[in-house]
Amino acid sequence: MRTPIIAGNWKMFTVVEEAKALVLALKDLVKDVTNVEVVVCPPFISLLAVKDVLAGSRIGLGAQNVYWEKNGAFTGEISAPMLKSVGCTYVIIGHSERRTYFGETDETVNKRVFAALSEGLKPIVCVGETLEERESGQTFDVIKRQIVGGLANLSVEQMASVVIAYEPVWAIGTGKTATPAQAQEVHAFIRKLLNDIFGQTTAEATRIQYGGSVKPDNATELMSQPDIDGALVGGASLKADSFEKIIKF
Ligand code: PEP
């Protein structure tokens, strides 16, 4: 039985005071939730403040990216030991916005995954096809390339800490959600790939989130698909009440 995981990707929204207020409201709204793992991923600058507000709650803390070196002359980057030091347990890796705007590749995703794991952080590895790729029939090829490349050389033990997020790029921030059937089809494909690479036990245990315009009114139907184990939520995680409704799908 896989415990659903619902993570909020706040992207580049909220200054520190707004981040604190958002998580304070959320903490109260979801204080009785025990059957879903909840994670918030604020911008780097708010991680420490959010961690303080989260004291005593079950909500986990995640970052939105991590660099693969531990330290050094890499101006502007943040390493896995730094994330760990502020209380992160999760880190989003390979989000499509990072692939599109910041040159992220399957190879750099893989380096970041290893860096996160080496500090005990759990990677949320994002994969997903663009509209052009879907319309030209390349969805499964793209997902396969991203999964095989992003998770290359991971052991079964390491894979136990990894969460996958299937996020069709055409559904992110667009208001267009994949239909539950479209999402389920890709999730089942990912699980089959995991089975081929890591074996059945790992494939059945790995949580695969759906992401892309998840809202309170479509969360239940998406999450009731057999291979969808939660959601990675952007826009709707920036309001405590809409995120709460998704968490309580
Ligand atoms: C995301 O940022 O991962 C995301 C899915 O965004 P949205 O929910 O706004 O589409």
Boltz pocket constraint, residues with backbone or C-beta under 6 A from the ligand:
constraints:
  - pocket:
      binder: B
      contacts: [[A, 9], [A, 11], [A, 167], [A, 171], [A, 172], [A, 173], [A, 174], [A, 175], [A, 211], [A, 212], [A, 213], [A, 214], [A, 232], [A, 233], [A, 234], [A, 235], [A, 236]]
      max_distance: 6.0
